[in-house]
Amino acid sequence: MQLVRFFITPDTGLLHMAIALDVKTLAIFTYTNPKLVDPQTDNFVACFQPDFSKVQDSLYFGTKELDVGYLCGRADKLLNS
């Protein structure tokens, strides 16, 4: 992981490894709210679209409907940080 410019992963164990290694990471969340794992670092950018009809403990769940333009914009944010 440390040999790549950045890493793209869903919310899996690989995400947590990348965060621990401080690798630039674009994380795709389709269900879990990224606030539950947000490491508060510039090397982490989450892709998440809330489903406002699904909420638990004041956190919205996500939707699988992630627009390609949105994902590209989030990748640009990561690479420009």
Contact map, one row per residue, 1 for C-alpha under 8 A:
111100100000000001001010000000000000000000000000000000000000000000000000000000000
111110000000000000001010000000000000000000000000000000000000000000000000000000000
111110000000000000000000000000000000000000000000000000000000000000000000000000000
111111100000000000000000000000000000000000000000000000000000000000000000000000000
011111100000000000000001000000000000000000000000000000000000000000000000000000000
000111110000000000000011110000000000000000000000000000000000000000000000000000100
100111111000000001000011110000000000000000000000000000000000000000000000000000000
000001111100000000000000111100000000000000000000000000000000000000000000000000000
000000111111011000000000111100000000000000000000000000000000000000000000000000000
000000011111001000000000001110000000000000000000000000000000000000000000000000000
000000001111111000000000001110010000000000000000000000000000000000000000000000000
000000001111111100000000000000000000000000000000000000000000000000000000000000000
000000000011111110000000000000000000000000000000000000000000000000000000000000000
000000001011111111000000000000000000000000000000000000000000000000000000000000000
000000001111111111100000101000000000000000000000000000000000000000000000000000000
000000000001111111110000000000000000000000000000000000000000000000000000000000000
000000000000111111111000000000000000000000000000000000000000000000000000000000000
100000100000011111111111100000000000000000000000000000000000000000000000000000000
000000000000001111111111100000000000001000110000000000000000000000000000000000000
000000000000000111111110000000000000000000000000000000000000000000000000000000000
110000000000000011111110000000000000000000000000000000000000000000000000000000000
000000000000000001111111000000000000000000100000000000000000000000000000000000000
110001100000000001111111100000000000000000100000000000000000000000000000000000000
000011100000000001100111110000000000000001110000000000000000000000000000000001100
000001111000001001100011111000000000000000111000000000000000000000000000000001000
000001111000000000000001111100000000000000011110000000000000000000000000011001000
000000011110001000000000111110000000000000011110000000000000000000000000000000000
000000011110000000000000011111000000000000000111000000000000000000000000000000000
000000000110000000000000001111111100000000000111000000000000010000000000000000000
000000000000000000000000000111110000000000000001100000000000111110000000000000000
000000000000000000000000000011111000000000000000000000000000111100000000000000000
000000000010000000000000000011111101000000000000000000000000110000000000000000000
000000000000000000000000000010111111000000000001010000000011110000000000000000000
000000000000000000000000000010011111110000000101000000000000000000000000000000000
000000000000000000000000000000001111110000000000000000000000000000000000000000000
000000000000000000000000000000011111110000000000000000000000000000000000000000000
000000000000000000000000000000000111111000000000000000000000000000000000000000000
000000000000000000000000000000000111111100010000000000000000000000000000000000000
000000000000000000100000000000000000111110010000000000000000000000000000000000000
000000000000000000000000000000000000011111010000000000000000000000000000000000000
000000000000000000000000000000000000001111110000000000000000000000000000000000000
000000000000000000000001000000000000000111111000000000000000000000000000000001001
000000000000000000100111100000000000000011111000000000000000000000000000000001001
000000000000000000100001111000000000011111111100000000000000000000000000000001000
000000000000000000000000111000000000000001111110000000000000000000000000011011000
000000000000000000000000011110000100000000011111000000000000000000000000010000000
000000000000000000000000011110000000000000001111100000000000000001000010010000000
000000000000000000000000000111001100000000000111110000000000011001000000000000000
000000000000000000000000000001000000000000000011111000000000011111000000000000000
000000000000000000000000000000001000000000000001111100000001111000000000000000000
000000000000000000000000000000000000000000000000111111100001111000000000000000000
000000000000000000000000000000000000000000000000011111100001100000000000000000000
000000000000000000000000000000000000000000000000001111100001000000000000000000000
000000000000000000000000000000000000000000000000001111110001110000000000000000000
000000000000000000000000000000000000000000000000001111111111100000000000000000000
000000000000000000000000000000000000000000000000000001111111100000000000000000000
000000000000000000000000000000000000000000000000000000111110000000000000000000000
000000000000000000000000000000000000000000000000000000111111000000000000000000000
000000000000000000000000000000001000000000000000000000111111100000000000000000000
000000000000000000000000000000001000000000000000011111110111110000000000000000000
000000000000000000000000000001111000000000000000011101110011111000000000000000000
000000000000000000000000000011111000000000000001111001000001111100000000000000000
000000000000000000000000000001100000000000000001111000000000111111000000000000000
000000000000000000000000000001100000000000000000100000000000011111000000000000000
000000000000000000000000000001000000000000000000100000000000001111100000000000000
000000000000000000000000000000000000000000000011100000000000001111110110000000000
000000000000000000000000000000000000000000000000000000000000000011111110000000000
000000000000000000000000000000000000000000000000000000000000000001111111000000000
000000000000000000000000000000000000000000000000000000000000000000111111100000000
000000000000000000000000000000000000000000000000000000000000000001111111110000000
000000000000000000000000000000000000000000000010000000000000000001111111111000000
000000000000000000000000000000000000000000000000000000000000000000011111111100000
000000000000000000000000000000000000000000000000000000000000000000001111111110000
000000000000000000000000010000000000000000001110000000000000000000000111111111000
000000000000000000000000010000000000000000001000000000000000000000000011111111100
000000000000000000000000000000000000000000000000000000000000000000000001111111110
000000000000000000000000000000000000000000001000000000000000000000000000111111111
000000000000000000000001110000000000000001111000000000000000000000000000011111111
000001000000000000000001000000000000000000000000000000000000000000000000001111111
000000000000000000000000000000000000000000000000000000000000000000000000000111111
000000000000000000000000000000000000000001100000000000000000000000000000000011111
